[in-house]
Amino acid sequence: MSRQVSIFTKIFVMVLLLLIPILILYTYSNQVSMGVVRDEIEKSSLNRLSFFLSQVDSAVNQFSKLSYTLGKEPEAVKFQTVHQSYDLFDSIKLRQTLSEKIKLQSLSNSWINEITIFSPSMEQFITSNPAAKYNLNYFQQYYSPMWGYQKKVTDFGPEYFFIRHSAEPSILFNDIAHANMIIEVAFAARNIQIMLDQFKNGGNEEPFFYHPDYEPIVTSGTDKELVGQLISRLDMKELSGTGSRTIELRNQQYVVNYAESDTLHWMLIDFLPLEEVLNPITTSRNLFYTCFTLFLVTGILSAYLLYRNVQVPVRELLKAVYQLKRGNFSARLAKRTNSEFTILFSHFNSMAAQIQELIEKVFVESIRVRDATLKQLQSQINPHFLYNCLAFIQSMAQLENKEAIIAMTQHLSKYYRYTTRLEVEQTSLRNELDVVVNYLNIHKLQLWRLDYEVIVPEAMMELEIPKLILQPIVENAIVHGIEQKLGAGLIRIEGELTDEAAILIVDDNGAGSSEQLTAQLNEDMNQPMNERKGFGVWNVHQRLIQRFGAKSGLVFSSSPLGGLRVTIKMDKHQIERGNTAYVSSVDR
């Protein structure tokens, strides 16, 4: 019978089936939320980078325009030809006026900058940086119409500048030695650093300016080692325009955003830990998982308490009920303290005790009925043999055969002394065989051609068996076998002891029976008594079943002696139970 699933198990499974979709749905929602937030943060960061670069490019463009407008100033035009037509005083005054304009242009911009005008023909220069020294070789080496990056000497020491040159006339940018004038506009890289500090403004980003040929421009508090690791992981040659990437550094995920300057052609890069970006969502997720775990633990603990206080008592109750069903009426339940099942267990124990008491009464009554039945059956067996014996004595008396009469009366007295003790139901196999030998001797006195053999091992002699189970079998062999056939008659009684049964075999060499009749005999043994059946044999079969159980009884078959074989089987396990009565109705 398949084991049924308890209601408790069904409820527990249903709760799990409800929790699992919630967990899966939240996990999916959390991942989607993290993806959306990450995309929005990347877009926001790129917008900030683009805005920052627009400010830088705007300032750089102002410097680019400054070189153009400064070259068109009248004083700058005169400075180109001052060596041809101006005297010394006018030349000094022109230089002083142009120097004041340069300083005014330099101071008008908030960035740290430097403006220089150089005349290749006179190898003279005017600059806003008093510490700077210029000559033609310098401009021939560093001249560039695009923004370059190099170190310059200032009043504060060496410092990196972004530098751009222009020549007048502009068509001579490839031959600056013959140009009338060279204008150099430069601004300090420190300006970019200051803007980067303002851009960061206490945030988690780490912005820096980067060009593959130079050291990066970083904020004042930047971890330069971390920036170096980032640069080594990025392939700057593949970076162009704007974009984002995710890189793992120091066992941590970083979001890297970049944008390229249109004027300086440097890359503005910022990076921040992804964990810090997603920290609010991560905190919310961890809080949910913590609450979910606490809920699950609470649910498991509640389920355990329900299992211990409800499921276990119910299971014990069901187990006790099944024991009652199997006939174990002594089953009792241990009382529980502080439990709602105490009253139920107490009532069950009272009910089981009452049922056991009733069953025991019925059992005792069944034993009494069985004893009465056995005594009735035995009393019916005893008169069955008496008539033939008395007829034999009468015949011998008429023949005046005293020896035969004495022998008959001796055997007959021993036989009836044994069979008339109805108060004794059990006997040993040894006593039963002695009575059968007396019975055979009685018949041998009447039938001289009769002979018998008893071959039973000594180990079986003390087995406790019901009285008079062999005599009806032997009588049946004589009456229906030996007497129905001419010639010498032989009855053999053998015993065999196996692991499962004690077996007695009665063979005869009489008339025998057909296979159909033998099968009919076996079938009749388990049917109610009727007139056409031999009462003695049927009686033995029923007594064996009552005493030793359904595995015991008589089995009819053909004998190797030529007649009929009757096998008496007695269940060995029932024999070992001693005098414990077997009540078939109770067992069933």
C-alpha positions as CSV (number, residue, x, y, z in Angstrom):
1,M,0.0,0.0,0.0
2,S,1.5,3.3,-1.0
3,R,2.2,5.8,1.7
4,Q,-0.1,8.7,1.7
5,V,1.2,12.3,1.9
6,S,0.2,14.0,5.1
7,I,-1.7,17.3,5.2
8,F,1.3,18.8,7.0
9,T,3.6,17.9,4.2
10,K,1.1,19.2,1.6
11,I,0.9,22.6,3.4
12,F,4.7,22.8,3.8
13,V,5.2,22.1,0.0
14,M,2.5,24.7,-0.9
15,V,4.3,27.3,1.2
16,L,7.6,26.5,-0.5
17,L,5.9,26.7,-3.9
18,L,4.6,30.2,-3.0
19,L,8.0,31.4,-1.7
20,I,10.1,30.2,-4.6
21,P,8.3,32.2,-7.3
22,I,8.5,35.3,-5.0
23,L,12.2,34.8,-4.6
24,I,12.7,34.2,-8.4
25,L,10.6,37.3,-9.3
26,Y,12.4,39.5,-6.9
27,T,15.8,38.3,-8.0
28,Y,14.8,39.0,-11.6
29,S,13.4,42.4,-10.7
30,N,16.5,43.3,-8.8
31,Q,18.7,42.4,-11.7
32,V,16.6,44.5,-14.1
33,S,16.7,47.4,-11.6
34,M,20.4,47.2,-11.3
35,G,20.8,47.1,-15.0
36,V,18.5,50.2,-15.5
37,V,20.3,52.1,-12.7
38,R,23.7,51.2,-14.1
39,D,22.6,52.4,-17.6
40,E,21.3,55.7,-16.2
41,I,24.4,56.2,-14.1
42,E,26.5,55.6,-17.2
43,K,24.4,58.1,-19.2
44,S,24.6,60.7,-16.4
45,S,28.4,60.2,-16.1
46,L,28.8,60.6,-19.9
47,N,26.7,63.7,-19.9
48,R,28.8,65.2,-17.1
49,L,32.0,64.3,-19.0
50,S,30.7,65.8,-22.2
51,F,29.7,69.0,-20.3
52,F,33.1,69.2,-18.6
53,L,34.8,68.8,-22.0
54,S,32.6,71.4,-23.5
55,Q,33.8,73.8,-20.8
56,V,37.5,72.9,-21.4
57,D,37.1,73.1,-25.2
58,S,35.4,76.5,-24.9
59,A,38.3,77.8,-22.8
60,V,40.8,76.3,-25.2
61,N,39.1,77.8,-28.2
62,Q,39.3,81.2,-26.5
63,F,43.1,80.8,-26.3
64,S,43.1,79.7,-30.0
65,K,41.2,82.9,-31.0
66,L,43.4,84.9,-28.8
67,S,46.5,84.1,-30.9
68,Y,44.6,85.1,-34.0
69,T,43.3,88.4,-32.6
70,L,46.6,89.2,-31.1
71,G,48.3,88.8,-34.4
72,K,45.9,91.4,-35.9
73,E,46.6,94.1,-33.3
74,P,48.3,97.2,-34.7
75,E,51.1,97.0,-32.3
76,A,51.7,93.4,-33.3
77,V,51.7,94.3,-37.0
78,K,54.2,97.1,-36.3
79,F,56.3,94.7,-34.2
80,Q,56.8,92.6,-37.3
81,T,58.6,95.4,-39.1
82,V,60.1,97.4,-36.2
83,H,63.6,96.6,-37.3
84,Q,63.1,98.3,-40.7
85,S,61.7,101.8,-40.0
86,Y,61.4,102.5,-36.3
87,D,64.1,104.2,-34.2
88,L,65.1,102.9,-30.8
89,F,62.7,105.0,-28.8
90,D,59.7,104.0,-30.9
91,S,60.8,100.4,-30.8
92,I,61.0,100.5,-27.0
93,K,57.7,102.2,-26.7
94,L,56.1,99.7,-29.1
95,R,57.5,96.8,-27.1
96,Q,56.2,98.3,-23.9
97,T,52.7,98.8,-25.3
98,L,52.6,95.3,-26.8
99,S,53.8,93.8,-23.5
100,E,51.1,95.6,-21.6
101,K,48.4,94.3,-24.0
102,I,49.8,90.8,-23.7
103,K,49.7,91.0,-19.9
104,L,46.2,92.4,-20.1
105,Q,45.1,89.6,-22.4
106,S,46.7,87.1,-20.0
107,L,45.1,88.5,-16.9
108,S,41.7,88.7,-18.5
109,N,41.5,84.9,-18.5
110,S,40.9,83.0,-15.2
111,W,43.3,80.2,-16.3
112,I,47.0,80.2,-15.6
113,N,48.4,81.1,-19.0
114,E,51.3,82.4,-20.9
115,I,51.3,84.5,-24.1
116,T,54.5,85.1,-26.1
117,I,55.3,87.0,-29.3
118,F,58.6,86.2,-31.0
119,S,60.3,88.0,-33.9
120,P,62.5,85.5,-35.8
121,S,64.3,88.3,-37.7
122,M,65.3,90.2,-34.6
123,E,65.2,87.1,-32.3
124,Q,63.4,89.2,-29.8
125,F,60.3,88.2,-27.8
126,I,57.6,89.7,-25.6
127,T,56.0,87.3,-23.0
128,S,53.8,87.3,-20.0
129,N,56.2,84.9,-18.3
130,P,59.2,86.8,-17.0
131,A,61.1,83.6,-16.3
132,A,60.9,82.3,-19.9
133,K,63.7,82.5,-22.4
134,Y,63.0,82.1,-26.2
135,N,65.1,81.8,-29.3
136,L,64.7,80.5,-32.8
137,N,66.0,77.1,-32.0
138,Y,63.2,76.7,-29.4
139,F,60.5,77.5,-31.9
140,Q,62.0,75.4,-34.6
141,Q,62.0,72.4,-32.2
142,Y,58.6,72.8,-30.6
143,Y,56.6,74.8,-33.1
144,S,53.1,73.2,-33.7
145,P,49.9,74.7,-35.1
146,M,48.0,72.1,-33.0
147,W,47.9,72.0,-29.2
148,G,50.9,70.2,-27.8
149,Y,52.0,69.4,-24.3
150,Q,55.4,70.2,-22.8
151,K,57.2,71.3,-19.7
152,K,58.0,75.0,-19.2
153,V,59.9,77.0,-16.6
154,T,57.8,79.5,-14.6
155,D,58.3,81.6,-11.5
156,F,57.0,78.6,-9.5
157,G,59.4,76.2,-11.1
158,P,59.0,73.7,-14.0
159,E,55.3,73.0,-15.0
160,Y,53.5,71.3,-17.8
161,F,51.6,73.5,-20.3
162,F,49.4,73.0,-23.3
163,I,51.0,75.0,-26.1
164,R,49.8,76.2,-29.5
165,H,51.7,78.3,-32.1
166,S,50.7,80.5,-35.0
167,A,52.9,82.4,-37.5
168,E,52.5,85.7,-39.5
169,P,52.0,85.3,-42.3
170,S,50.3,81.9,-41.6
171,I,51.5,80.4,-44.9
172,L,55.0,80.3,-43.5
173,F,54.2,77.8,-40.7
174,N,56.6,75.3,-42.3
175,D,59.4,77.9,-42.6
176,I,59.1,79.8,-39.4
177,A,62.7,81.2,-39.7
178,H,61.4,83.6,-42.5
179,A,58.2,84.4,-40.7
180,N,57.6,88.0,-39.5
181,M,56.2,86.9,-36.1
182,I,55.5,83.8,-34.1
183,I,52.7,83.8,-31.4
184,E,52.7,81.2,-28.7
185,V,49.7,80.7,-26.5
186,A,50.0,78.3,-23.5
187,F,47.9,77.4,-20.5
188,A,49.0,75.3,-17.5
189,A,47.9,71.7,-17.1
190,R,47.2,72.8,-13.5
191,N,44.0,74.5,-14.9
192,I,42.7,71.1,-16.0
193,Q,43.6,69.6,-12.6
194,I,41.7,72.4,-10.8
195,M,38.6,71.8,-13.1
196,L,39.0,68.0,-12.4
197,D,38.9,68.7,-8.6
198,Q,35.8,70.8,-9.1
199,F,34.3,68.1,-11.3
200,K,34.9,65.5,-8.7
201,N,33.6,67.7,-5.8
202,G,33.6,65.0,-3.2
203,G,32.0,62.4,-5.4
204,N,33.1,58.8,-5.9
205,E,34.4,59.3,-9.4
206,E,38.1,59.5,-10.1
207,P,38.4,61.7,-13.2
208,F,41.7,62.2,-15.1
209,F,43.0,63.5,-18.4
210,Y,44.9,61.0,-20.4
211,H,47.0,60.9,-23.5
212,P,49.1,57.8,-24.4
213,D,52.3,59.9,-24.8
214,Y,52.2,61.7,-21.5
215,E,51.6,61.3,-17.9
216,P,47.9,61.5,-17.0
217,I,46.5,64.7,-15.4
218,V,44.8,63.6,-12.2
219,T,43.0,65.2,-9.3
220,S,44.9,66.1,-6.1
221,G,43.6,63.1,-4.1
222,T,43.7,60.4,-6.9
223,D,45.2,57.0,-6.2
224,K,47.9,57.1,-8.9
225,E,48.7,53.4,-8.6
226,L,45.0,52.5,-9.2
227,V,45.0,54.9,-12.2
228,G,48.1,53.2,-13.5
229,Q,46.5,49.7,-13.2
230,L,43.4,51.0,-15.0
231,I,45.5,52.5,-17.9
232,S,47.4,49.2,-18.2
233,R,44.0,47.3,-18.5
234,L,42.5,49.7,-21.1
235,D,43.6,49.7,-24.7
236,M,43.6,53.4,-25.3
237,K,44.0,53.0,-29.1
238,E,40.6,51.4,-29.3
239,L,39.0,54.2,-27.3
240,S,37.4,57.0,-29.3
241,G,34.5,59.4,-28.9
242,T,32.4,58.5,-25.8
243,G,31.6,55.2,-24.2
244,S,31.6,53.0,-21.0
245,R,33.3,49.8,-20.0
246,T,33.4,47.6,-16.9
247,I,36.8,46.5,-15.6
248,E,37.8,44.4,-12.6
249,L,40.6,46.0,-10.5
250,R,41.7,44.8,-7.1
251,N,38.9,42.2,-7.0
252,Q,36.3,44.9,-7.5
253,Q,34.2,45.9,-10.5
254,Y,34.7,49.5,-11.8
255,V,32.5,51.4,-14.3
256,V,34.8,53.3,-16.6
257,N,33.4,56.3,-18.7
258,Y,35.4,58.2,-21.2
259,A,35.0,61.1,-23.7
260,E,37.5,62.6,-26.1
261,S,38.3,66.4,-26.3
262,D,37.8,67.8,-29.8
263,T,40.5,70.5,-29.3
264,L,43.2,68.9,-27.2
265,H,42.6,65.3,-28.4
266,W,43.1,64.0,-24.8
267,M,40.7,61.5,-23.3
268,L,38.7,62.5,-20.2
269,I,38.2,59.3,-18.1
270,D,36.4,58.8,-14.9
271,F,35.9,55.5,-13.0
272,L,34.0,54.6,-9.9
273,P,33.4,51.3,-8.0
274,L,30.3,49.6,-9.3
275,E,29.5,48.4,-5.8
276,E,29.2,52.0,-4.6
277,V,27.1,52.9,-7.5
278,L,24.7,50.1,-6.9
279,N,25.0,50.3,-3.1
280,P,21.4,51.4,-2.4
281,I,20.0,48.6,-4.6
282,T,22.5,46.1,-3.1
283,T,21.5,47.2,0.4
284,S,17.8,46.8,-0.5
285,R,18.5,43.4,-2.0
286,N,20.5,42.3,1.1
287,L,17.8,43.5,3.4
288,F,15.2,41.6,1.4
289,Y,17.3,38.4,1.4
290,T,17.9,38.8,5.2
291,C,14.1,39.3,5.8
292,F,13.4,36.4,3.4
293,T,15.9,34.2,5.3
294,L,14.5,35.2,8.7
295,F,11.0,34.5,7.3
296,L,12.1,31.1,6.0
297,V,13.9,30.2,9.3
298,T,10.8,31.3,11.2
299,G,8.7,29.2,8.9
300,I,10.9,26.2,9.3
301,L,10.9,26.6,13.1
302,S,7.1,27.0,13.0
303,A,6.9,23.9,10.8
304,Y,9.1,22.0,13.2
305,L,6.9,23.0,16.1
306,L,3.8,22.0,14.2
307,Y,5.5,18.7,13.2
308,R,6.6,18.0,16.8
309,N,3.3,19.0,18.5
310,V,0.8,18.0,15.8
311,Q,2.3,15.7,13.2
312,V,4.2,13.4,15.5
313,P,1.2,12.8,17.9
314,V,-1.0,12.2,14.9
315,R,1.5,9.8,13.5
316,E,1.8,8.0,16.8
317,L,-2.0,7.8,17.0
318,L,-2.2,6.4,13.5
319,K,0.5,3.8,14.3
320,A,-1.4,2.7,17.4
321,V,-4.6,2.4,15.3
322,Y,-2.8,0.2,12.8
323,Q,-1.5,-2.0,15.6
324,L,-5.1,-2.4,16.8
325,K,-6.1,-3.2,13.2
326,R,-3.4,-5.9,13.1
327,G,-4.7,-7.4,16.4
328,N,-2.2,-5.9,18.8
329,F,-4.7,-4.8,21.4
330,S,-2.1,-4.1,24.0
331,A,-0.9,-1.0,22.1
332,R,-0.9,2.1,24.2
333,L,0.1,5.7,23.7
334,A,2.6,7.5,26.0
335,K,0.9,10.5,27.6
336,R,2.1,14.0,26.7
337,T,2.5,16.8,29.1
338,N,1.2,20.3,28.2
339,S,-0.3,19.0,25.0
340,E,-3.8,19.2,23.5
341,F,-3.4,15.5,22.5
342,T,-3.3,14.4,26.2
343,I,-7.0,14.0,26.4
344,L,-7.1,12.3,23.0
345,F,-4.3,9.9,24.0
346,S,-6.0,9.1,27.3
347,H,-9.3,8.3,25.6
348,F,-7.5,6.2,23.1
349,N,-5.8,4.2,25.8
350,S,-9.1,3.7,27.6
351,M,-10.7,2.5,24.4
352,A,-7.9,0.1,23.6
353,A,-8.0,-1.3,27.1
354,Q,-11.8,-1.9,26.8
355,I,-11.3,-3.5,23.4
356,Q,-8.5,-5.7,24.8
357,E,-10.7,-6.8,27.7
358,L,-13.5,-7.7,25.4
359,I,-11.2,-9.6,23.0
360,E,-9.7,-11.6,25.9
361,K,-13.2,-12.5,27.1
362,V,-14.1,-13.6,23.5
363,F,-10.8,-15.5,23.3
364,V,-11.4,-17.4,26.5
365,E,-14.9,-18.3,25.4
366,S,-13.4,-19.5,22.1
367,I,-11.0,-21.7,23.9
368,R,-13.8,-23.2,25.9
369,V,-15.9,-23.8,22.8
370,R,-12.9,-25.4,21.1
371,D,-12.2,-27.6,24.1
372,A,-15.8,-28.7,24.1
373,T,-15.6,-29.4,20.4
374,L,-12.4,-31.5,20.7
375,K,-13.8,-33.6,23.5
376,Q,-17.0,-34.1,21.5
377,L,-14.9,-35.2,18.5
378,Q,-12.9,-37.6,20.7
379,S,-16.0,-39.1,22.2
380,Q,-17.2,-39.7,18.7
381,I,-14.0,-41.5,17.7
382,N,-14.0,-43.9,20.6
383,P,-17.2,-45.9,19.8
384,H,-16.2,-46.2,16.2
385,F,-13.8,-49.1,16.9
386,L,-15.6,-50.9,19.7
387,Y,-18.1,-52.9,17.6
388,N,-15.5,-54.8,15.6
389,C,-13.5,-55.7,18.7
390,L,-16.5,-57.1,20.5
391,A,-17.4,-59.1,17.4
392,F,-13.9,-60.6,17.3
393,I,-14.1,-61.6,21.0
394,Q,-17.4,-63.2,20.4
395,S,-16.1,-65.2,17.5
396,M,-13.0,-66.3,19.4
397,A,-15.2,-67.4,22.3
398,Q,-17.2,-69.5,20.1
399,L,-14.0,-71.1,18.8
400,E,-12.7,-71.4,22.3
401,N,-9.5,-69.6,21.4
402,K,-8.5,-68.3,24.8
403,E,-5.1,-66.9,23.7
404,A,-6.7,-64.7,21.1
405,I,-9.3,-63.5,23.5
406,I,-6.6,-62.7,26.1
407,A,-4.4,-60.9,23.6
408,M,-7.4,-59.0,22.2
409,T,-8.6,-57.9,25.7
410,Q,-5.1,-56.8,26.7
411,H,-4.6,-54.7,23.6
412,L,-8.2,-53.4,23.8
413,S,-7.8,-52.4,27.5
414,K,-4.7,-50.4,26.8
415,Y,-6.3,-48.8,23.8
416,Y,-9.4,-47.7,25.8
417,R,-7.4,-46.7,28.8
418,Y,-5.7,-44.2,26.5
419,T,-8.7,-43.0,24.5
420,T,-11.2,-42.6,27.3
421,R,-9.1,-40.0,29.2
422,L,-10.9,-37.0,27.6
423,E,-9.6,-34.5,30.1
424,V,-6.1,-34.9,28.5
425,E,-6.0,-33.3,25.0
426,Q,-2.3,-33.5,24.4
427,T,0.1,-36.4,24.4
428,S,3.6,-37.2,23.2
429,L,4.2,-38.8,19.8
430,R,5.7,-41.8,21.7
431,N,2.4,-42.5,23.5
432,E,0.4,-42.0,20.3
433,L,2.6,-44.6,18.5
434,D,2.2,-47.1,21.3
435,V,-1.6,-46.8,21.0
436,V,-1.4,-47.2,17.2
437,V,0.8,-50.3,17.7
438,N,-1.9,-51.7,20.1
439,Y,-4.5,-50.9,17.5
440,L,-2.5,-52.6,14.7
441,N,-2.0,-55.7,16.9
442,I,-5.8,-55.9,17.5
443,H,-6.3,-55.9,13.7
444,K,-3.5,-58.3,13.2
445,L,-5.3,-60.8,15.4
446,Q,-8.2,-60.6,13.1
447,L,-6.3,-60.2,9.8
448,W,-3.2,-62.6,9.8
449,R,-1.8,-61.2,6.5
450,L,-1.5,-57.7,8.0
451,D,2.0,-56.5,8.8
452,Y,3.3,-53.0,9.8
453,E,6.5,-51.0,10.2
454,V,7.1,-47.9,12.4
455,I,10.2,-45.8,11.4
456,V,10.2,-42.6,13.5
457,P,13.4,-40.8,14.7
458,E,14.0,-40.5,18.4
459,A,14.1,-36.7,18.1
460,M,10.4,-36.7,17.3
461,M,9.2,-39.0,20.1
462,E,8.6,-36.2,22.7
463,L,6.7,-33.9,20.4
464,E,3.4,-32.7,21.9
465,I,0.5,-33.6,19.5
466,P,-3.2,-34.0,19.8
467,K,-4.5,-37.4,20.9
468,L,-5.7,-39.9,18.3
469,I,-4.5,-38.3,15.1
470,L,-2.8,-41.5,13.8
471,Q,-5.5,-44.2,14.7
472,P,-8.1,-42.9,12.2
473,I,-5.5,-42.8,9.4
474,V,-4.4,-46.3,10.1
475,E,-8.0,-47.5,10.4
476,N,-8.7,-46.0,7.0
477,A,-5.7,-47.7,5.5
478,I,-6.9,-51.1,6.8
479,V,-10.5,-50.8,6.0
480,H,-10.3,-49.1,2.6
481,G,-6.9,-50.4,1.5
482,I,-5.6,-53.7,2.9
483,E,-9.0,-55.3,3.3
484,Q,-9.9,-54.4,-0.3
485,K,-6.9,-56.3,-1.7
486,L,-5.9,-59.9,-1.6
487,G,-2.4,-60.9,-0.4
488,A,-0.1,-59.7,2.3
489,G,-0.9,-56.2,3.6
490,L,1.7,-53.7,4.8
491,I,1.3,-50.4,6.7
492,R,4.4,-48.2,7.1
493,I,4.5,-45.2,9.5
494,E,7.5,-42.9,9.0
495,G,8.5,-39.6,10.7
496,E,10.5,-36.6,9.4
497,L,11.5,-33.4,11.1
498,T,12.3,-30.3,8.9
499,D,12.9,-26.6,9.7
500,E,9.3,-25.8,9.0
501,A,7.2,-28.8,10.0
502,A,7.0,-32.2,11.8
503,I,5.8,-34.8,9.2
504,L,4.2,-38.2,9.7
505,I,3.7,-40.4,6.7
506,V,1.3,-43.4,6.6
507,D,1.7,-45.6,3.5
508,D,-0.1,-48.8,2.7
509,N,0.0,-51.3,-0.2
510,G,-3.7,-51.6,-0.4
511,A,-6.1,-51.0,-3.3
512,G,-5.1,-47.3,-3.6
513,S,-7.1,-44.7,-5.5
514,S,-7.1,-42.8,-8.8
515,E,-5.6,-39.3,-9.2
516,Q,-9.2,-37.9,-9.5
517,L,-10.3,-39.6,-6.2
518,T,-7.1,-38.4,-4.5
519,A,-7.7,-34.8,-5.6
520,Q,-11.3,-35.1,-4.4
521,L,-10.1,-36.3,-1.0
522,N,-7.8,-33.3,-0.6
523,E,-10.6,-31.0,-1.6
524,D,-13.1,-32.6,0.8
525,M,-10.8,-32.1,3.8
526,N,-11.5,-28.3,3.7
527,Q,-15.2,-28.6,3.1
528,P,-18.0,-28.9,5.8
529,M,-18.7,-32.4,7.0
530,N,-21.3,-34.4,5.0
531,E,-22.5,-38.0,4.9
532,R,-20.3,-39.2,2.1
533,K,-17.0,-38.2,3.8
534,G,-15.1,-40.4,6.2
535,F,-15.7,-38.8,9.6
536,G,-12.5,-39.9,11.3
537,V,-10.1,-38.7,8.6
538,W,-11.9,-35.4,8.3
539,N,-12.0,-35.1,12.1
540,V,-8.2,-35.5,12.2
541,H,-7.6,-32.9,9.5
542,Q,-9.8,-30.3,11.3
543,R,-8.2,-30.9,14.7
544,L,-4.7,-30.4,13.1
545,I,-5.8,-27.1,11.6
546,Q,-7.3,-26.0,14.9
547,R,-4.2,-26.9,16.8
548,F,-1.4,-26.1,14.5
549,G,-2.8,-23.6,12.0
550,A,-3.7,-23.4,8.3
551,K,-0.3,-24.7,7.2
552,S,-1.0,-28.1,8.9
553,G,-3.4,-30.9,8.1
554,L,-3.6,-34.0,5.9
555,V,-2.4,-34.4,2.3
556,F,-3.4,-37.5,0.2
557,S,-1.3,-38.9,-2.6
558,S,-0.3,-42.2,-4.2
559,S,2.0,-44.4,-2.1
560,P,5.2,-45.9,-3.5
561,L,4.0,-49.2,-1.9
562,G,1.1,-49.2,-4.4
563,G,-1.7,-48.0,-2.1
564,L,-2.5,-44.6,-0.6
565,R,-0.2,-42.2,1.2
566,V,-1.5,-39.9,3.9
567,T,0.9,-37.1,5.0
568,I,0.3,-35.5,8.3
569,K,1.9,-32.0,8.5
570,M,2.2,-30.1,11.8
571,D,3.6,-26.5,11.7
572,K,6.8,-26.6,13.7
573,H,6.4,-23.0,14.9
574,Q,3.0,-23.9,16.4
575,I,4.4,-27.0,18.0
576,E,7.1,-24.9,19.7
577,R,4.5,-22.7,21.2
578,G,3.7,-25.6,23.5
579,N,0.2,-25.7,24.9
580,T,-0.8,-22.2,23.6
581,A,-4.1,-22.7,21.8
582,Y,-4.5,-21.8,18.2
583,V,-7.8,-20.1,17.4
584,S,-8.1,-19.7,13.7
585,S,-10.9,-17.2,13.8
586,V,-8.8,-14.8,15.9
587,D,-5.7,-15.1,13.8
588,R,-7.7,-14.4,10.7
